């Protein structure tokens, strides 16, 4: 395989489906499979859009024509299922994390273009509430939010870009309150602020699922995540220079909001419904002043409902890829990892290992905690357990775990500040070794099975026997 050539799916071979490259292609894909619901026109931007999107979360994406009477439609729930993301990549569901790892290790430089659909319409007199259909999602949210925008900034010293997603609250006609966590965007802002300069920024709304996913990659500083998007798409991602800065944005995006973070300025932002299903608090946050908005002539606005599956899954897959790579460096017998939905796809990690010696599972737990401070609970299981099935993991805990022998607790550890049970981001971590003893009697942990069970096609049996007259069947 040549560098940057899209690998074929190991299952489909030469007939592998191609990765999705635009939001519109993805909407066509969903609609063709009855996974896109077009909701009544003029749905209320305050709560009603989020209500429909949340009720259909994981079942169908939702499209809202003329939301609140606004000419720009709103879409939500684009990637609220792990299987959908696999389809967007053109791989099998079990290959999603591996494919993401491959793309992160072999990024494809972007291709700059001079004109782009994202700049067909230009607004320099900005009133965001009038220009864009900004929804309010949860009951106590502080106001309308842009929740699915890719925030692109440049390192003031090197010029290299960073791409991430932040919650952005409308606080004025051309002002957004933005929560910047202590990561790369925040570091770039601090560099600019120390020099007394604003930090140019572009907020990109309405991109394909793979570019969305790439934005969440846990990559080194000065690594442009748009190059991971190109690798996932199997091409050089087309980008275009912003009108008011040197930032390059996806050329096929729906909407681009250009602006700058103001130095020495903080204003109240929040509350906002976050992924743990609680509200992020009100606090003084960074402020982005908007100076221009560009968009397609027939633009579509994407929103992510806070705390929904789309919100959770976007962060889970890149984090799983990072955790798997980190653990395998020290424990080559780690087979798979899974951030469980019941742990809001951030706090609970299941790890499958091929056990080699006693005590190893505890080392794996500690390695996982070291790799991600967000992790709160880690459960390690044997290779016969399906870690994507929470009932299987619970069964392993029920039958292979003893608290006095297999429990690890790490008190007073750094955790997520969005976990309300923590004390300002400090709390306890717990690991559970739910693996079998290596020297146990063979029949003690032998799983029961019915020979031939897995060969029966249940759907065919039910189809054949559906509606049968049972009395007549007994006489036949």
C-alpha positions, 0 to 999 in steps of 0.5 A, spaced: 500 500 500 502 506 498 503 512 503 496 515 503 492 510 499 486 508 503 486 501 505 481 496 503 476 493 508 479 487 511 472 484 510 469 487 503 476 487 499 476 490 493 468 492 493 469 496 500 465 502 501 468 508 500 469 513 506 464 519 506 467 526 504 461 531 505 455 532 510 450 532 504 453 525 502 452 523 509 445 525 509 443 522 503 446 515 506 442 516 512 436 517 508 437 511 503 437 507 509 431 510 513 435 513 518 433 521 517 427 523 520 425 530 517 421 534 522 415 538 521 417 545 519 418 551 524 420 547 530 421 552 536 429 553 536 428 553 544 427 546 546 423 543 541 429 541 536 432 538 542 426 534 544 425 531 537 433 530 536 433 526 543 427 522 542 430 519 536 437 519 539 441 513 536 435 511 531 435 517 526 438 523 525 433 529 525 432 535 520 428 541 521 426 545 515 425 553 517 427 552 524 423 558 528 422 560 521 429 561 519 431 559 512 437 555 514 435 548 516 438 545 522 440 537 523 442 533 529 444 526 531 449 525 525 453 520 528 449 517 534 451 510 533 458 506 533 455 502 527 454 509 523 461 511 524 463 505 521 459 506 515 462 513 514 469 510 514 467 504 510 469 499 514 466 494 519 464 496 526 470 492 529 475 496 525 473 503 527 478 504 532 484 501 528 482 505 522 482 511 526 489 509 529 491 508 522 489 515 520 492 518 526 499 515 524 499 517 517 496 524 516 494 527 509 496 534 508 491 538 506 490 541 499 489 549 499 484 551 494 482 559 492 474 558 492 470 554 496 462 553 497 463 555 504 465 562 502 459 563 497 455 568 501 459 573 506 456 577 512 461 582 515 455 586 519 454 580 524 448 579 528 449 571 529 442 571 532 439 573 525 444 570 521 444 563 524 438 558 527 441 557 534 438 552 538 437 552 546 437 545 548 436 543 555 432 546 560 437 550 564 442 552 559 444 559 559 442 561 552 443 559 545 449 555 543 453 553 538 455 546 540 458 542 533 463 547 531 470 546 529 474 551 533 480 552 529 486 556 531 493 557 530 499 557 534 502 564 534 509 562 534 509 557 529 503 558 525 500 551 526 493 549 527 489 546 532 482 543 531 477 542 537 470 542 539 468 547 545 461 549 547 460 556 545 454 561 548 451 566 544 452 572 549 451 578 544 450 580 537 457 578 535 460 575 541 460 568 544 462 565 551 467 559 550 469 554 555 476 553 553 479 547 557 487 547 559 489 544 552 492 546 546 487 552 544 487 554 551 495 554 550 495 558 544 490 563 547 495 564 553 501 565 548 497 571 544 494 574 551 501 574 554 503 578 548 497 582 549 494 580 542 488 577 540 488 570 538 484 569 531 479 563 531 474 560 526 468 556 528 466 551 522 459 548 523 457 543 518 462 538 516 462 530 514 462 525 520 470 524 519 472 531 520 468 531 526 471 525 529 478 527 527 477 534 531 477 529 537 484 526 536 488 526 542 494 529 538 501 532 539 501 540 539 502 543 532 499 537 529 493 539 525 487 534 526 484 536 519 490 532 516 487 526 520 480 528 517 484 527 510 487 520 512 480 518 514 477 520 507 482 517 503 484 524 500 487 531 501 482 535 505 480 541 501 481 547 505 480 555 504 484 561 507 479 565 511 477 572 509 480 575 515 485 571 518 491 566 516 486 560 518 485 554 513 478 551 514 474 545 510 472 548 503 466 544 503 463 546 510 456 549 511 458 555 515 464 559 517 464 564 523 471 568 523 473 572 529 478 572 535 479 571 542 480 577 546 485 578 551 484 580 558 477 579 557 472 574 561 465 574 561 459 569 564 458 563 560 453 557 562 450 553 565 450 548 559 448 540 559 454 536 558 456 529 557 455 526 564 448 528 564 449 534 568 450 542 567 456 545 567 457 551 571 456 558 570 463 561 570 467 567 567 470 564 560 474 566 554 470 571 549 470 570 542 468 576 538 466 575 531 468 579 525 465 575 519 460 569 517 461 566 511 456 560 508 454 556 502 448 559 499 443 553 501 447 552 508 445 547 513 446 548 521 449 542 525 447 542 532 449 537 537 444 536 543 448 536 550 449 529 553 446 525 547 449 519 544 452 524 538 456 528 544 458 522 547 460 518 541 464 523 538 469 523 544 469 516 545 472 513 539 479 517 539 480 516 546 479 509 545 484 509 540 489 513 544 488 508 550 489 502 546 495 504 543 498 507 550 496 500 553 499 496 548 506 499 548 506 496 555 501 490 555 502 487 548 496 482 550 491 488 551 486 485 546 481 491 546 478 497 550 471 500 550 468 506 553 462 504 556 455 508 554 453 507 562 459 511 564 458 516 559 463 514 554 468 517 558 468 515 565 468 507 565 473 503 561 472 496 559 479 492 557 480 485 554 486 482 555 489 475 554 492 474 561 499 471 562 500 472 569 497 474 576 497 481 578 497 483 571 490 486 570 492 491 576 498 493 572 493 494 566 488 498 570 494 503 573 496 504 566 489 506 563 488 511 569 495 514 567 493 515 560 487 518 561 485 522 568 478 522 566 477 515 567 474 513 574 472 506 573 476 500 569 474 493 569 479 488 566 476 482 563 478 475 559 478 474 552 472 470 552 468 476 554 464 481 549 466 488 552 461 491 548 456 488 551 455 491 558 451 484 561 457 480 559 462 485 563 457 485 569 457 477 568 464 477 569 464 481 575 459 477 578 462 471 577 470 472 577 471 478 582 472 478 589 472 485 592 477 483 598 482 480 592 481 484 586 479 491 588 484 497 587 482 504 589 486 510 588 484 516 592 485 523 591 486 523 584 485 528 578 479 526 575 474 530 570 471 537 573 465 535 569 463 529 574 459 532 580 461 527 585 468 530 584 471 535 589 473 540 584 476 535 579 479 531 585 476 524 587 477 516 587 479 511 582 477 504 582 479 498 578 476 491 578 480 485 576 474 480 573 479 475 570 479 468 571 485 465 576 490 462 571 491 456 575 483 454 576 480 448 575 478 447 568 471 446 569 470 451 575 470 457 570 468 453 564 462 457 560 456 453 559 454 452 551 449 449 547 452 445 541 449 448 535 446 454 538 450 459 534 449 456 527 441 457 528 438 463 524 433 465 528 430 470 523 429 465 518 426 460 524 421 466 526 419 468 519 418 460 517 414 459 523 410 466 524 403 465 524 403 458 525 396 454 528 400 450 533 394 445 534 395 443 527 402 443 527 402 438 533 397 434 528 402 434 522 
